[in-house]
Amino acid sequence: MKGFETMKTTPRPVSKVEFDKLLQTVCNWGRWGADDERGTLNYIAPEHVRRAAALVRSGRSVSMAVPINTVAGSDNPRPAAHYMVQNYDIHSDRGEPQFCTDFLGACRR
């Protein structure tokens, strides 16, 4: 957009009461009952899924994952900390289930 980069808008502060009131207008918690597990995904009806599936032209999937930068640098002064607690390739002779756990910590800037 032309001129967009020079446009600066600072939102006005809102009180807790104003925020809570706004939250209630957009909140879906409990809308579909206490046992609901889909939340807002309930708005996606079967006909939406059917129409979306009709748009598929190939079976290729594309990851939307963003790599987590754990290396400090001038552009990343506080990198994320990622520690593997147990490697999945360590096998037990006792026939125990194999699993992997890790820790990921990040600081707000």
C-alpha positions as CSV (number, residue, x, y, z in Angstrom):
1,M,0.0,0.0,0.0
2,K,1.3,3.4,-0.9
3,G,1.9,5.5,2.1
4,F,1.2,2.7,4.5
5,E,4.8,2.7,5.9
6,T,4.4,6.3,7.1
7,M,1.0,5.8,8.8
8,K,1.4,5.3,12.5
9,T,-1.5,4.7,14.8
10,T,-1.3,4.3,18.5
11,P,-4.3,2.5,20.1
12,R,-5.9,4.3,22.9
13,P,-5.5,2.6,26.3
14,V,-8.6,0.7,27.5
15,S,-9.6,0.0,31.1
16,K,-10.0,-3.6,32.4
17,V,-13.8,-3.1,32.4
18,E,-13.7,-2.0,28.7
19,F,-11.5,-4.9,27.8
20,D,-13.7,-7.4,29.7
21,K,-16.8,-6.1,27.9
22,L,-15.0,-6.4,24.5
23,L,-13.9,-9.9,25.3
24,Q,-17.4,-11.0,26.1
25,T,-18.6,-9.8,22.6
26,V,-16.1,-12.1,20.8
27,C,-15.7,-14.9,23.3
28,N,-16.9,-18.4,22.3
29,W,-16.1,-20.2,25.6
30,G,-19.0,-22.4,26.5
31,R,-21.0,-21.5,23.3
32,W,-21.2,-25.1,22.2
33,G,-21.6,-26.7,25.7
34,A,-19.2,-27.9,28.4
35,D,-18.0,-31.0,26.5
36,D,-17.1,-29.1,23.3
37,E,-13.5,-29.6,22.1
38,R,-13.6,-27.8,18.8
39,G,-14.4,-24.3,19.9
40,T,-14.5,-21.8,17.1
41,L,-13.9,-24.6,14.6
42,N,-17.6,-25.4,15.1
43,Y,-18.2,-22.6,12.6
44,I,-16.6,-24.7,9.9
45,A,-19.6,-26.7,8.6
46,P,-19.2,-29.9,6.5
47,E,-20.2,-27.9,3.4
48,H,-17.3,-25.6,4.0
49,V,-14.9,-28.5,4.1
50,R,-16.4,-30.0,0.9
51,R,-16.0,-26.7,-1.0
52,A,-12.5,-26.3,0.3
53,A,-11.6,-29.9,-0.7
54,A,-12.9,-29.2,-4.2
55,L,-10.2,-26.5,-4.6
56,V,-7.3,-29.0,-4.1
57,R,-5.2,-29.5,-7.2
58,S,-2.3,-31.5,-5.8
59,G,-1.6,-33.6,-2.8
60,R,1.4,-31.5,-1.7
61,S,1.4,-30.2,1.8
62,V,3.3,-27.1,2.9
63,S,4.6,-26.6,6.4
64,M,3.7,-23.3,8.0
65,A,6.2,-23.9,10.8
66,V,8.7,-21.1,11.7
67,P,12.1,-22.3,12.8
68,I,12.9,-21.4,16.4
69,N,16.2,-19.4,16.5
70,T,18.3,-20.6,19.4
71,V,21.5,-18.8,18.4
72,A,22.3,-15.4,19.9
73,G,23.2,-12.6,17.4
74,S,22.8,-8.9,16.9
75,D,19.3,-9.5,15.5
76,N,18.5,-12.1,18.3
77,P,19.9,-10.9,21.6
78,R,17.7,-13.2,23.7
79,P,17.4,-16.5,21.8
80,A,15.0,-19.3,22.7
81,A,16.4,-22.0,24.9
82,H,15.7,-25.5,23.7
83,Y,16.9,-28.6,25.7
84,M,16.2,-32.2,24.8
85,V,15.4,-34.1,28.0
86,Q,15.4,-37.6,26.6
87,N,16.3,-38.6,23.1
88,Y,13.8,-40.8,21.2
89,D,16.5,-43.0,19.8
90,I,17.7,-44.3,23.2
91,H,16.1,-47.8,23.4
92,S,15.4,-49.6,26.6
93,D,16.0,-53.4,27.0
94,R,13.0,-53.6,29.3
95,G,10.4,-53.0,26.6
96,E,9.3,-49.7,28.0
97,P,7.4,-47.2,25.8
98,Q,9.8,-44.9,24.0
99,F,9.2,-41.1,24.1
100,C,11.0,-37.8,23.8
101,T,10.5,-34.8,26.0
102,D,12.0,-31.3,25.6
103,F,12.0,-27.9,27.1
104,L,11.5,-24.7,25.1
105,G,11.8,-21.3,26.8
106,A,11.5,-17.9,25.2
107,C,11.6,-14.3,26.5
108,R,9.3,-11.5,25.5
109,R,11.0,-8.6,24.0
